[in-house]
């Protein structure tokens, strides 16, 4: 079964993989930029992080929540609104070097799994993170968006469904590292299987 690899540029600027696809920066409520082609994929960094989900139903519930609730909530708030309610929203800058190093490891894993084999992953990660204003943007009692901020635009790197960048001892008691489901991979596999079935029918 073949896998379609993403086209990722080594010369990427810190805030986005595909610069021309970014929304314009403006003053106002939060805008989430999904132009990084790996931003909705899942990966795992052994013993440190995973954003795989438990099942296809879990995938559906989370992605429905993103597009029906989370983005609407963000679009009704500014970064200042969110930061002023830090204890409630857990929205804040990512400044600790140990957290930045974890973000780099996750980006490297995401890009390595999805990019063309000839791509220089370390170069891409360096360009993405260098001088970037890294933030955790959080939905109350829910998922966290990790990415770079430019004005009121958050360029998404990945979604932290399980609060593992900044763990919560009252929440992080599940065996998240046993989860293996990723929506984007599920869709790619189904598409590949559909293409193979179509080829078989056409050759009959």
N, CA, C and O atoms as a DFTB+ gen file, in Angstrom:
816 C
 N C O
     1  1       0.846      -1.188       0.000
     2  2       0.000       0.000       0.000
     3  2       0.884       1.241       0.000
     4  3       1.756       1.393       0.856
     5  1       0.653       2.126      -0.966
     6  2       1.508       3.292      -1.042
     7  2       0.988       4.394      -0.138
     8  3      -0.201       4.453       0.176
     9  1       1.897       5.264       0.276
    10  2       1.513       6.395       1.113
    11  2       1.933       7.676       0.412
    12  3       3.067       7.796      -0.053
    13  1       1.028       8.620       0.339
    14  2       1.338       9.905      -0.247
    15  2       2.047      10.758       0.789
    16  3       1.504      11.035       1.858
    17  1       3.270      11.173       0.463
    18  2       4.045      11.976       1.387
    19  2       3.724      13.454       1.191
    20  3       3.423      13.892       0.080
    21  1       3.792      14.217       2.279
    22  2       3.519      15.637       2.203
    23  2       4.705      16.373       1.608
    24  3       5.852      15.960       1.778
    25  1       4.429      17.454       0.916
    26  2       5.475      18.321       0.406
    27  2       5.773      19.383       1.456
    28  3       4.958      20.270       1.709
    29  1       6.947      19.281       2.058
    30  2       7.341      20.202       3.114
    31  2       8.639      20.879       2.706
    32  3       9.584      20.219       2.277
    33  1       8.680      22.176       2.839
    34  2       9.840      22.937       2.403
    35  2      10.878      23.056       3.511
    36  3      10.545      23.361       4.656
    37  1      12.143      22.813       3.159
    38  2      13.207      22.939       4.150
    39  2      13.441      24.395       4.535
    40  3      13.921      24.682       5.632
    41  1      13.105      25.308       3.637
    42  2      13.352      26.726       3.884
    43  2      12.199      27.400       4.604
    44  3      12.055      28.622       4.551
    45  1      11.380      26.608       5.276
    46  2      10.193      27.146       5.942
    47  2      10.562      28.246       6.924
    48  3      11.570      28.160       7.626
    49  1       9.734      29.276       6.963
    50  2       9.912      30.326       7.946
    51  2       9.345      29.851       9.282
    52  3       8.558      28.906       9.316
    53  1       9.743      30.505      10.397
    54  2       9.364      29.992      11.706
    55  2       7.877      29.824      11.935
    56  3       7.478      28.887      12.627
    57  1       7.038      30.688      11.385
    58  2       5.634      30.675      11.761
    59  2       4.763      29.784      10.915
    60  3       3.616      29.534      11.287
    61  1       5.259      29.286       9.776
    62  2       4.387      28.489       8.933
    63  2       5.175      27.730       7.895
    64  3       6.217      28.197       7.434
    65  1       4.680      26.544       7.518
    66  2       5.271      25.783       6.434
    67  2       5.003      26.465       5.102
    68  3       5.925      26.644       4.307
    69  1       3.776      26.843       4.847
    70  2       3.407      27.424       3.561
    71  2       2.982      28.864       3.808
    72  3       1.827      29.127       4.142
    73  1       3.904      29.786       3.647
    74  2       3.700      31.168       4.055
    75  2       2.528      31.825       3.343
    76  3       1.763      32.567       3.958
    77  1       2.382      31.549       2.028
    78  2       1.331      32.236       1.286
    79  2      -0.068      31.774       1.673
    80  3      -1.053      32.419       1.314
    81  1      -0.168      30.652       2.411
    82  2      -1.476      30.147       2.828
    83  2      -1.908      30.705       4.182
    84  3      -3.028      30.454       4.627
    85  1      -1.036      31.453       4.833
    86  2      -1.361      31.957       6.157
    87  2      -2.403      33.058       6.094
    88  3      -2.391      33.865       5.164
    89  1      -3.314      33.107       7.076
    90  2      -4.218      34.256       7.150
    91  2      -3.439      35.504       7.522
    92  3      -2.424      35.420       8.213
    93  1      -3.904      36.657       7.069
    94  2      -3.236      37.909       7.403
    95  2      -3.355      38.183       8.896
    96  3      -4.390      37.930       9.512
    97  1      -2.269      38.706       9.465
    98  2      -2.311      39.114      10.868
    99  2      -3.224      40.330      11.004
   100  3      -3.189      41.229      10.163
   101  1      -4.019      40.361      12.033
   102  2      -4.855      41.529      12.269
   103  2      -5.127      41.649      13.760
   104  3      -4.950      40.696      14.519
   105  1      -5.554      42.822      14.159
   106  2      -5.871      43.050      15.561
   107  2      -7.315      42.639      15.806
   108  3      -8.223      43.087      15.106
   109  1      -7.516      41.805      16.778
   110  2      -8.868      41.345      17.051
   111  2      -8.837      39.985      17.703
   112  3      -7.888      39.649      18.411
   113  1      -9.858      39.208      17.471
   114  2      -9.977      37.904      18.104
   115  2      -9.060      36.874      17.452
   116  3      -8.513      37.093      16.371
   117  1      -8.913      35.756      18.136
   118  2      -7.934      34.745      17.743
   119  2      -8.330      34.059      16.440
   120  3      -9.490      33.711      16.225
   121  1      -7.333      33.877      15.580
   122  2      -7.474      33.095      14.351
   123  2      -6.491      31.933      14.430
   124  3      -5.328      32.138      14.776
   125  1      -6.932      30.725      14.119
   126  2      -6.050      29.559      14.099
   127  2      -5.702      29.230      12.654
   128  3      -6.582      29.047      11.814
   129  1      -4.401      29.160      12.381
   130  2      -3.862      28.887      11.048
   131  2      -3.473      27.407      10.969
   132  3      -2.601      26.948      11.707
   133  1      -4.126      26.667      10.069
   134  2      -3.874      25.233       9.907
   135  2      -2.955      24.939       8.717
   136  3      -2.970      23.822       8.200
   137  1      -2.161      25.912       8.274
   138  2      -1.408      25.727       7.028
   139  2      -0.240      24.756       7.144
   140  3       0.240      24.262       6.124
   141  1       0.236      24.464       8.362
   142  2       1.246      23.413       8.493
   143  2       0.604      22.070       8.151
   144  3      -0.365      21.680       8.802
   145  1       1.111      21.356       7.154
   146  2       0.409      20.165       6.659
   147  2       0.372      18.996       7.632
   148  3      -0.361      18.032       7.409
   149  1       1.152      19.065       8.709
   150  2       1.190      17.974       9.687
   151  2       0.395      18.288      10.948
   152  3       0.378      17.476      11.873
   153  1      -0.262      19.441      11.011
   154  2      -0.787      19.945      12.283
   155  2      -1.909      19.103      12.886
   156  3      -2.137      19.169      14.094
   157  1      -2.608      18.322      12.081
   158  2      -3.695      17.492      12.607
   159  2      -3.335      16.011      12.651
   160  3      -4.196      15.164      12.891
   161  1      -2.060      15.701      12.420
   162  2      -1.596      14.318      12.554
   163  2      -1.286      14.010      14.021
   164  3      -1.188      14.906      14.859
   165  1      -1.140      12.738      14.293
   166  2      -0.750      12.293      15.635
   167  2       0.625      11.644      15.594
   168  3       1.047      11.117      14.565
   169  1       1.318      11.688      16.726
   170  2       2.618      11.019      16.851
   171  2       2.853      10.714      18.325
   172  3       2.063      11.102      19.186
   173  1       3.941      10.020      18.601
   174  2       4.325       9.736      19.985
   175  2       5.827       9.914      20.138
   176  3       6.603       9.525      19.265
   177  1       6.227      10.501      21.252
   178  2       7.626      10.566      21.666
   179  2       7.718       9.731      22.930
   180  3       7.114      10.073      23.947
   181  1       8.461       8.649      22.875
   182  2       8.441       7.613      23.906
   183  2       8.577       8.177      25.317
   184  3       9.536       8.880      25.637
   185  1       7.598       7.852      26.143
   186  2       7.631       8.217      27.545
   187  2       7.392       9.678      27.853
   188  3       7.394      10.079      29.017
   189  1       7.185      10.490      26.805
   190  2       7.076      11.931      26.998
   191  2       5.745      12.484      26.505
   192  3       5.095      13.275      27.188
   193  1       5.351      12.058      25.312
   194  2       4.187      12.694      24.680
   195  2       3.517      11.738      23.707
   196  3       4.177      10.929      23.054
   197  1       2.212      11.839      23.622
   198  2       1.451      11.221      22.542
   199  2       0.185      12.034      22.322
   200  3      -0.409      12.537      23.276
   201  1      -0.223      12.159      21.086
   202  2      -1.550      12.727      20.827
   203  2      -2.367      11.785      19.945
   204  3      -3.291      12.202      19.246
   205  1      -2.000      10.495      19.998
   206  2      -2.884       9.488      19.422
   207  2      -4.160       9.421      20.264
   208  3      -4.164       9.776      21.443
   209  1      -5.229       8.963      19.638
   210  2      -6.509       8.833      20.320
   211  2      -6.894       7.368      20.456
   212  3      -6.313       6.501      19.804
   213  1      -7.873       7.099      21.305
   214  2      -8.175       5.729      21.707
   215  2      -8.839       4.911      20.600
   216  3      -8.525       3.732      20.432
   217  1      -9.750       5.522      19.844
   218  2     -10.548       4.774      18.877
   219  2     -11.056       5.708      17.792
   220  3     -10.895       6.924      17.887
   221  1     -11.669       5.137      16.761
   222  2     -12.257       5.963      15.709
   223  2     -13.375       6.837      16.263
   224  3     -13.549       7.974      15.824
   225  1     -14.124       6.319      17.214
   226  2     -15.174       7.127      17.840
   227  2     -14.580       8.299      18.609
   228  3     -15.127       9.402      18.595
   229  1     -13.460       8.054      19.280
   230  2     -12.760       9.104      20.014
   231  2     -12.248      10.170      19.046
   232  3     -12.328      11.366      19.327
   233  1     -11.724       9.724      17.906
   234  2     -11.279      10.645      16.858
   235  2     -12.432      11.530      16.415
   236  3     -12.306      12.754      16.375
   237  1     -13.553      10.910      16.082
   238  2     -14.715      11.655      15.606
   239  2     -15.165      12.682      16.642
   240  3     -15.439      13.831      16.298
   241  1     -15.242      12.273      17.912
   242  2     -15.696      13.176      18.970
   243  2     -14.770      14.379      19.108
   244  3     -15.234      15.508      19.267
   245  1     -13.455      14.139      19.046
   246  2     -12.496      15.227      19.222
   247  2     -12.488      16.187      18.044
   248  3     -12.431      17.402      18.236
   249  1     -12.543      15.660      16.839
   250  2     -12.515      16.550      15.682
   251  2     -13.829      17.303      15.518
   252  3     -13.840      18.438      15.042
   253  1     -14.926      16.683      15.908
   254  2     -16.198      17.396      15.933
   255  2     -16.128      18.535      16.954
   256  3     -16.645      19.626      16.714
   257  1     -15.490      18.273      18.083
   258  2     -15.340      19.295      19.118
   259  2     -14.482      20.453      18.618
   260  3     -14.801      21.615      18.868
   261  1     -13.388      20.138      17.910
   262  2     -12.522      21.191      17.381
   263  2     -13.306      22.140      16.492
   264  3     -13.266      23.356      16.681
   265  1     -14.021      21.581      15.522
   266  2     -14.635      22.425      14.499
   267  2     -16.011      22.955      14.884
   268  3     -16.509      23.881      14.244
   269  1     -16.629      22.394      15.908
   270  2     -17.936      22.892      16.343
   271  2     -17.875      23.755      17.596
   272  3     -18.750      24.591      17.818
   273  1     -16.842      23.556      18.420
   274  2     -16.789      24.258      19.702
   275  2     -15.504      25.049      19.906
   276  3     -15.545      26.243      20.203
   277  1     -14.362      24.382      19.747
   278  2     -13.081      24.988      20.123
   279  2     -12.765      26.211      19.271
   280  3     -12.443      27.269      19.812
   281  1     -12.849      26.086      17.952
   282  2     -12.523      27.215      17.079
   283  2     -13.490      28.373      17.290
   284  3     -13.089      29.535      17.224
   285  1     -14.746      28.068      17.539
   286  2     -15.731      29.116      17.822
   287  2     -15.360      29.849      19.105
   288  3     -15.431      31.077      19.169
   289  1     -14.963      29.093      20.124
   290  2     -14.573      29.704      21.398
   291  2     -13.365      30.616      21.212
   292  3     -13.360      31.745      21.704
   293  1     -12.339      30.136      20.505
   294  2     -11.156      30.959      20.281
   295  2     -11.509      32.229      19.516
   296  3     -11.012      33.309      19.835
   297  1     -12.369      32.099      18.505
   298  2     -12.705      33.248      17.653
   299  2     -13.496      34.314      18.400
   300  3     -13.642      35.434      17.909
   301  1     -14.004      33.982      19.568
   302  2     -14.760      34.937      20.378
   303  2     -13.893      35.589      21.449
   304  3     -14.390      36.372      22.259
   305  1     -12.582      35.266      21.457
   306  2     -11.666      35.787      22.466
   307  2     -10.390      36.302      21.821
   308  3     -10.021      35.881      20.725
   309  1      -9.713      37.224      22.518
   310  2      -8.376      37.650      22.131
   311  2      -7.357      36.903      22.990
   312  3      -7.717      36.252      23.971
   313  1      -6.074      37.007      22.608
   314  2      -5.037      36.393      23.439
   315  2      -5.023      37.019      24.829
   316  3      -4.797      36.327      25.822
   317  1      -5.265      38.331      24.902
   318  2      -5.295      38.987      26.209
   319  2      -6.445      38.467      27.062
   320  3      -6.292      38.275      28.269
   321  1      -7.607      38.237      26.426
   322  2      -8.735      37.645      27.158
   323  2      -8.327      36.310      27.768
   324  3      -8.574      36.041      28.944
   325  1      -7.694      35.479      26.937
   326  2      -7.337      34.128      27.366
   327  2      -6.261      34.161      28.449
   328  3      -6.327      33.420      29.430
   329  1      -5.270      35.033      28.254
   330  2      -4.170      35.088      29.221
   331  2      -4.645      35.634      30.572
   332  3      -4.142      35.229      31.620
   333  1      -5.613      36.552      30.542
   334  2      -6.123      37.115      31.795
   335  2      -6.880      36.080      32.617
   336  3      -7.070      36.245      33.822
   337  1      -7.311      35.006      31.948
   338  2      -7.987      33.904      32.641
   339  2      -7.102      32.660      32.607
   340  3      -7.580      31.551      32.371
   341  1      -5.817      32.859      32.845
   342  2      -4.826      31.793      32.703
   343  2      -5.168      30.559      33.530
   344  3      -5.026      29.434      33.051
   345  1      -5.618      30.760      34.773
   346  2      -5.920      29.613      35.633
   347  2      -7.092      28.806      35.094
   348  3      -7.173      27.595      35.299
   349  1      -7.997      29.487      34.403
   350  2      -9.163      28.806      33.827
   351  2      -8.833      28.188      32.478
   352  3      -9.218      27.053      32.194
   353  1      -8.113      28.946      31.641
   354  2      -7.914      28.513      30.252
   355  2      -6.591      27.804      30.015
   356  3      -6.450      27.079      29.030
   357  1      -5.598      28.004      30.917
   358  2      -4.267      27.412      30.740
   359  2      -3.613      27.888      29.437
   360  3      -2.831      27.161      28.824
   361  1      -3.939      29.104      29.029
   362  2      -3.323      29.705      27.845
   363  2      -2.151      30.567      28.281
   364  3      -2.298      31.442      29.134
   365  1      -0.984      30.318      27.691
   366  2       0.211      31.063      28.086
   367  2       1.335      30.812      27.091
   368  3       1.265      29.907      26.260
   369  1       2.372      31.634      27.196
   370  2       3.565      31.437      26.379
   371  2       4.317      30.188      26.840
   372  3       4.217      29.771      27.994
   373  1       5.066      29.609      25.918
   374  2       5.939      28.473      26.244
   375  2       7.363      28.993      26.251
   376  3       7.962      29.203      25.197
   377  1       7.912      29.202      27.460
   378  2       9.239      29.808      27.585
   379  2      10.273      28.865      28.185
   380  3      11.470      29.037      27.956
   381  1       9.829      27.874      28.948
   382  2      10.771      26.958      29.597
   383  2      11.491      26.121      28.549
   384  3      10.861      25.550      27.659
   385  1      12.813      26.052      28.658
   386  2      13.592      25.356      27.639
   387  2      13.240      23.880      27.556
   388  3      13.259      23.304      26.468
   389  1      12.918      23.256      28.689
   390  2      12.570      21.836      28.640
   391  2      11.285      21.612      27.847
   392  3      11.147      20.600      27.161
   393  1      10.344      22.554      27.939
   394  2       9.105      22.443      27.169
   395  2       9.361      22.707      25.688
   396  3       8.790      22.038      24.827
   397  1      10.210      23.669      25.397
   398  2      10.568      23.961      24.005
   399  2      11.246      22.750      23.376
   400  3      10.989      22.423      22.218
   401  1      12.110      22.085      24.137
   402  2      12.785      20.884      23.630
   403  2      11.779      19.772      23.324
   404  3      11.937      19.042      22.346
   405  1      10.746      19.643      24.160
   406  2       9.707      18.643      23.894
   407  2       8.961      18.988      22.612
   408  3       8.695      18.111      21.790
   409  1       8.625      20.260      22.441
   410  2       7.940      20.696      21.215
   411  2       8.786      20.361      19.990
   412  3       8.254      19.900      18.981
   413  1      10.090      20.586      20.067
   414  2      10.986      20.271      18.949
   415  2      10.980      18.775      18.637
   416  3      10.938      18.380      17.472
   417  1      11.023      17.949      19.676
   418  2      11.009      16.494      19.474
   419  2       9.713      16.048      18.806
   420  3       9.720      15.181      17.932
   421  1       8.608      16.644      19.225
   422  2       7.310      16.289      18.637
   423  2       7.260      16.705      17.178
   424  3       6.818      15.932      16.328
   425  1       7.707      17.913      16.878
   426  2       7.735      18.377      15.490
   427  2       8.606      17.471      14.631
   428  3       8.239      17.131      13.506
   429  1       9.757      17.084      15.162
   430  2      10.648      16.204      14.410
   431  2       9.969      14.879      14.105
   432  3      10.093      14.355      12.998
   433  1       9.254      14.337      15.079
   434  2       8.561      13.066      14.880
   435  2       7.431      13.215      13.868
   436  3       7.279      12.375      12.981
   437  1       6.645      14.270      13.992
   438  2       5.539      14.503      13.063
   439  2       6.035      14.632      11.631
   440  3       5.483      14.021      10.716
   441  1       7.074      15.428      11.447
   442  2       7.579      15.689      10.098
   443  2       8.294      14.468       9.541
   444  3       8.160      14.164       8.356
   445  1       9.053      13.761      10.380
   446  2       9.775      12.563       9.923
   447  2       8.812      11.498       9.421
   448  3       9.088      10.817       8.433
   449  1       7.681      11.356      10.105
   450  2       6.717      10.315       9.736
   451  2       5.970      10.641       8.457
   452  3       5.534       9.734       7.747
   453  1       5.816      11.924       8.151
   454  2       4.937      12.308       7.056
   455  2       5.650      12.890       5.846
   456  3       5.077      12.925       4.757
   457  1       6.886      13.347       6.011
   458  2       7.565      14.051       4.922
   459  2       8.270      13.090       3.980
   460  3       8.406      11.901       4.266
   461  1       8.715      13.627       2.852
   462  2       9.518      12.858       1.916
   463  2      10.846      12.497       2.570
   464  3      11.370      13.260       3.382
   465  1      11.381      11.350       2.222
   466  2      12.567      10.828       2.904
   467  2      13.799      11.707       2.716
   468  3      14.724      11.654       3.527
   469  1      13.821      12.514       1.654
   470  2      15.003      13.333       1.370
   471  2      15.011      14.652       2.140
   472  3      15.994      15.392       2.099
   473  1      13.931      14.941       2.829
   474  2      13.817      16.226       3.496
   475  2      14.738      16.288       4.718
   476  3      14.948      15.278       5.390
   477  1      15.281      17.462       5.001
   478  2      16.133      17.658       6.166
   479  2      15.262      18.123       7.329
   480  3      14.977      19.310       7.487
   481  1      14.853      17.154       8.131
   482  2      13.870      17.423       9.179
   483  2      14.405      18.412      10.206
   484  3      13.680      19.314      10.626
   485  1      15.656      18.258      10.617
   486  2      16.222      19.147      11.629
   487  2      16.201      20.597      11.167
   488  3      15.976      21.509      11.962
   489  1      16.438      20.804       9.868
   490  2      16.416      22.157       9.314
   491  2      15.022      22.755       9.402
   492  3      14.861      23.924       9.751
   493  1      14.014      21.950       9.084
   494  2      12.629      22.427       9.145
   495  2      12.253      22.784      10.575
   496  3      11.681      23.845      10.824
   497  1      12.572      21.901      11.513
   498  2      12.228      22.149      12.917
   499  2      12.923      23.410      13.417
   500  3      12.314      24.231      14.102
   501  1      14.186      23.558      13.076
   502  2      14.933      24.748      13.489
   503  2      14.285      26.007      12.950
   504  3      14.137      26.990      13.676
   505  1      13.896      25.987      11.677
   506  2      13.279      27.162      11.066
   507  2      11.903      27.458      11.647
   508  3      11.503      28.617      11.755
   509  1      11.184      26.409      12.020
   510  2       9.858      26.610      12.604
   511  2       9.933      27.256      13.981
   512  3       9.127      28.128      14.308
   513  1      10.890      26.832      14.778
   514  2      10.932      27.229      16.183
   515  2      11.802      28.458      16.416
   516  3      11.566      29.210      17.362
   517  1      12.806      28.671      15.565
   518  2      13.736      29.783      15.763
   519  2      12.990      31.112      15.811
   520  3      12.271      31.466      14.877
   521  1      13.167      31.832      16.894
   522  2      12.571      33.162      17.079
   523  2      11.043      33.148      17.090
   524  3      10.421      34.210      17.073
   525  1      10.435      31.974      17.117
   526  2       8.974      31.901      17.153
   527  2       8.462      32.219      18.557
   528  3       9.113      31.900      19.553
   529  1       7.309      32.838      18.625
   530  2       6.635      33.125      19.887
   531  2       5.723      31.935      20.190
   532  3       4.559      31.917      19.791
   533  1       6.264      30.947      20.898
   534  2       5.540      29.695      21.131
   535  2       4.487      29.864      22.224
   536  3       4.723      30.485      23.261
   537  1       3.313      29.285      21.950
   538  2       2.198      29.408      22.890
   539  2       1.458      28.093      23.036
   540  3       1.447      27.248      22.141
   541  1       0.839      27.953      24.201
   542  2      -0.191      26.945      24.411
   543  2      -1.525      27.684      24.469
   544  3      -1.743      28.524      25.341
   545  1      -2.408      27.363      23.537
   546  2      -3.738      27.969      23.462
   547  2      -4.745      26.892      23.842
   548  3      -4.830      25.853      23.187
   549  1      -5.504      27.142      24.898
   550  2      -6.269      26.047      25.494
   551  2      -7.762      26.319      25.558
   552  3      -8.218      27.433      25.815
   553  1      -8.497      25.250      25.312
   554  2      -9.948      25.250      25.485
   555  2     -10.232      24.804      26.913
   556  3      -9.681      23.793      27.349
   557  1     -11.081      25.525      27.663
   558  2     -11.302      25.186      29.074
   559  2     -11.674      23.718      29.278
   560  3     -12.584      23.193      28.636
   561  1     -10.948      23.075      30.185
   562  2     -11.190      21.663      30.511
   563  2     -11.120      20.774      29.279
   564  3     -11.834      19.777      29.171
   565  1     -10.243      21.156      28.347
   566  2     -10.164      20.382      27.113
   567  2      -8.790      20.410      26.496
   568  3      -7.780      20.544      27.187
   569  1      -8.764      20.282      25.198
   570  2      -7.517      20.135      24.455
   571  2      -6.705      21.425      24.423
   572  3      -7.222      22.521      24.638
   573  1      -5.422      21.253      24.149
   574  2      -4.505      22.377      24.017
   575  2      -3.960      22.429      22.592
   576  3      -3.586      21.399      22.030
   577  1      -3.917      23.621      22.012
   578  2      -3.274      23.847      20.721
   579  2      -1.873      24.371      20.997
   580  3      -1.702      25.321      21.761
   581  1      -0.871      23.759      20.378
   582  2       0.517      24.192      20.528
   583  2       0.982      24.759      19.194
   584  3       0.842      24.116      18.154
   585  1       1.542      25.978      19.229
   586  2       1.989      26.578      17.975
   587  2       2.687      27.898      18.200
   588  3       3.066      28.229      19.323
   589  1       2.857      28.652      17.125
   590  2       3.534      29.942      17.197
   591  2       2.520      31.059      16.992
   592  3       1.594      30.945      16.189
   593  1       2.717      32.131      17.731
   594  2       1.797      33.265      17.671
   595  2       2.429      34.412      16.900
   596  3       3.603      34.730      17.085
   597  1       1.633      35.030      16.030
   598  2       2.023      36.258      15.335
   599  2       0.819      37.184      15.398
   600  3      -0.129      37.034      14.628
   601  1       0.859      38.148      16.322
   602  2      -0.315      38.984      16.536
   603  2      -1.445      38.144      17.100
   604  3      -1.285      37.493      18.133
   605  1      -2.577      38.156      16.431
   606  2      -3.708      37.354      16.888
   607  2      -3.863      36.058      16.109
   608  3      -4.896      35.394      16.195
   609  1      -2.833      35.700      15.349
   610  2      -2.858      34.454      14.576
   611  2      -2.014      33.393      15.280
   612  3      -0.831      33.605      15.545
   613  1      -2.623      32.268      15.575
   614  2      -1.907      31.102      16.104
   615  2      -1.697      30.113      14.973
   616  3      -2.661      29.549      14.455
   617  1      -0.435      29.894      14.579
   618  2      -0.115      28.884      13.575
   619  2       0.065      27.553      14.290
   620  3       1.018      27.366      15.046
   621  1      -0.852      26.640      14.047
   622  2      -0.890      25.385      14.792
   623  2       0.254      24.459      14.398
   624  3       0.492      24.219      13.215
   625  1       0.965      23.939      15.411
   626  2       1.959      22.889      15.208
   627  2       1.323      21.516      15.421
   628  3       1.480      20.615      14.597
   629  1       0.604      21.365      16.534
   630  2      -0.069      20.095      16.823
   631  2      -1.078      20.314      17.945
   632  3      -1.071      21.345      18.617
   633  1      -1.941      19.326      18.131
   634  2      -2.943      19.368      19.202
   635  2      -2.496      18.438      20.330
   636  3      -2.171      17.275      20.095
   637  1      -2.484      18.960      21.543
   638  2      -2.162      18.169      22.737
   639  2      -3.484      17.784      23.402
   640  3      -3.986      18.495      24.273
   641  1      -4.034      16.652      22.978
   642  2      -5.339      16.226      23.486
   643  2      -5.302      15.856      24.962
   644  3      -6.295      16.014      25.672
   645  1      -4.145      15.358      25.426
   646  2      -4.082      14.732      26.754
   647  2      -3.331      15.568      27.791
   648  3      -3.004      15.070      28.868
   649  1      -3.054      16.840      27.472
   650  2      -2.414      17.752      28.426
   651  2      -1.038      17.239      28.856
   652  3      -0.724      17.258      30.046
   653  1      -0.223      16.785      27.919
   654  2       1.062      16.171      28.274
   655  2       2.246      17.129      28.188
   656  3       3.306      16.837      28.742
   657  1       2.090      18.271      27.503
   658  2       3.172      19.258      27.523
   659  2       3.277      19.862      28.921
   660  3       4.370      19.994      29.471
   661  1       2.143      20.221      29.480
   662  2       2.067      20.681      30.869
   663  2       1.126      19.723      31.606
   664  3      -0.074      19.986      31.692
   665  1       1.652      18.625      32.133
   666  2       0.803      17.574      32.718
   667  2       0.015      18.057      33.931
   668  3       0.456      18.925      34.684
   669  1      -1.142      17.477      34.091
   670  2      -1.997      17.715      35.249
   671  2      -2.171      16.385      35.971
   672  3      -2.737      15.445      35.413
   673  1      -1.689      16.301      37.204
   674  2      -1.707      15.025      37.925
   675  2      -3.124      14.513      38.151
   676  3      -3.334      13.315      38.338
   677  1      -4.103      15.430      38.133
   678  2      -5.495      15.019      38.311
   679  2      -6.118      14.507      37.022
   680  3      -7.198      13.917      37.030
   681  1      -5.415      14.742      35.903
   682  2      -5.968      14.344      34.602
   683  2      -5.164      13.230      33.960
   684  3      -5.722      12.324      33.340
   685  1      -3.832      13.305      34.115
   686  2      -2.955      12.387      33.391
   687  2      -2.803      11.050      34.108
   688  3      -1.702      10.673      34.509
   689  1      -3.908      10.345      34.265
   690  2      -3.867       9.053      34.944
   691  2      -4.294       7.918      34.034
   692  3      -4.485       6.791      34.493
   693  1      -4.447       8.200      32.751
   694  2      -4.849       7.167      31.803
   695  2      -3.633       6.674      31.030
   696  3      -2.606       7.349      30.962
   697  1      -3.766       5.491      30.452
   698  2      -2.666       4.915      29.685
   699  2      -2.716       5.430      28.248
   700  3      -2.979       4.680      27.308
   701  1      -2.455       6.735      28.103
   702  2      -2.540       7.348      26.783
   703  2      -1.562       6.727      25.793
   704  3      -1.813       6.723      24.588
   705  1      -0.446       6.202      26.299
   706  2       0.591       5.695      25.401
   707  2       0.201       4.378      24.738
   708  3       0.929       3.870      23.887
   709  1      -0.926       3.836      25.120
   710  2      -1.425       2.639      24.431
   711  2      -2.328       2.996      23.251
   712  3      -2.714       2.122      22.475
   713  1      -2.662       4.274      23.117
   714  2      -3.550       4.698      22.041
   715  2      -2.800       4.703      20.710
   716  3      -1.604       4.996      20.673
   717  1      -3.498       4.380      19.615
   718  2      -2.832       4.251      18.312
   719  2      -3.591       4.905      17.157
   720  3      -3.166       4.791      16.008
   721  1      -4.693       5.581      17.432
   722  2      -5.551       6.077      16.346
   723  2      -5.233       7.529      15.983
   724  3      -5.106       8.393      16.850
   725  1      -5.109       7.769      14.680
   726  2      -4.864       9.107      14.134
   727  2      -5.833       9.326      12.983
   728  3      -5.861       8.536      12.039
   729  1      -6.617      10.374      13.047
   730  2      -7.625      10.611      12.015
   731  2      -7.012      10.702      10.628
   732  3      -7.498      10.067       9.692
   733  1      -5.952      11.483      10.488
   734  2      -5.376      11.707       9.159
   735  2      -4.843      10.408       8.571
   736  3      -5.014      10.147       7.380
   737  1      -4.199       9.596       9.397
   738  2      -3.708       8.304       8.902
   739  2      -4.857       7.370       8.549
   740  3      -4.785       6.635       7.565
   741  1      -5.918       7.400       9.352
   742  2      -7.091       6.577       9.047
   743  2      -7.675       6.967       7.696
   744  3      -8.028       6.099       6.896
   745  1      -7.779       8.263       7.438
   746  2      -8.327       8.735       6.168
   747  2      -7.422       8.359       4.999
   748  3      -7.901       7.954       3.940
   749  1      -6.108       8.496       5.197
   750  2      -5.163       8.137       4.134
   751  2      -5.231       6.650       3.817
   752  3      -5.206       6.260       2.649
   753  1      -5.318       5.820       4.851
   754  2      -5.389       4.376       4.634
   755  2      -6.671       3.986       3.910
   756  3      -6.656       3.142       3.014
   757  1      -7.783       4.608       4.307
   758  2      -9.051       4.312       3.639
   759  2      -9.013       4.749       2.180
   760  3      -9.542       4.058       1.309
   761  1      -8.387       5.897       1.911
   762  2      -8.270       6.377       0.537
   763  2      -7.408       5.434      -0.290
   764  3      -7.750       5.110      -1.427
   765  1      -6.279       4.990       0.288
   766  2      -5.393       4.073      -0.429
   767  2      -6.102       2.755      -0.727
   768  3      -5.983       2.214      -1.827
   769  1      -6.843       2.239       0.260
   770  2      -7.582       0.993       0.048
   771  2      -8.657       1.163      -1.019
   772  3      -8.906       0.253      -1.809
   773  1      -9.289       2.331      -1.038
   774  2     -10.306       2.610      -2.054
   775  2      -9.682       2.666      -3.441
   776  3     -10.268       2.179      -4.408
   777  1      -8.483       3.264      -3.542
   778  2      -7.790       3.346      -4.829
   779  2      -7.391       1.959      -5.320
   780  3      -7.514       1.655      -6.507
   781  1      -6.914       1.119      -4.401
   782  2      -6.527      -0.245      -4.772
   783  2      -7.746      -1.027      -5.251
   784  3      -7.683      -1.728      -6.261
   785  1      -8.866      -0.904      -4.516
   786  2     -10.095      -1.602      -4.916
   787  2     -10.570      -1.136      -6.280
   788  3     -11.043      -1.937      -7.086
   789  1     -10.445       0.159      -6.538
   790  2     -10.855       0.707      -7.834
   791  2      -9.967       0.183      -8.952
   792  3     -10.454      -0.139     -10.035
   793  1      -8.646       0.094      -8.691
   794  2      -7.713      -0.434      -9.695
   795  2      -8.026      -1.889     -10.012
   796  3      -7.972      -2.304     -11.170
   797  1      -8.356      -2.667      -8.974
   798  2      -8.682      -4.078      -9.176
   799  2      -9.926      -4.214     -10.043
   800  3      -9.964      -5.046     -10.950
   801  1     -10.941      -3.403      -9.769
   802  2     -12.175      -3.445     -10.553
   803  2     -11.920      -3.061     -12.004
   804  3     -12.473      -3.665     -12.923
   805  1     -11.080      -2.053     -12.200
   806  2     -10.794      -1.594     -13.562
   807  2     -10.002      -2.612     -14.359
   808  3     -10.077      -2.644     -15.587
   809  1      -9.232      -3.459     -13.650
   810  2      -8.413      -4.462     -14.335
   811  2      -9.170      -5.765     -14.587
   812  3      -8.694      -6.636     -15.316
   813  1     -10.356      -5.895     -13.976
   814  2     -11.151      -7.121     -14.181
   815  2     -11.762      -7.151     -15.584
   816  3     -12.460      -8.103     -15.933
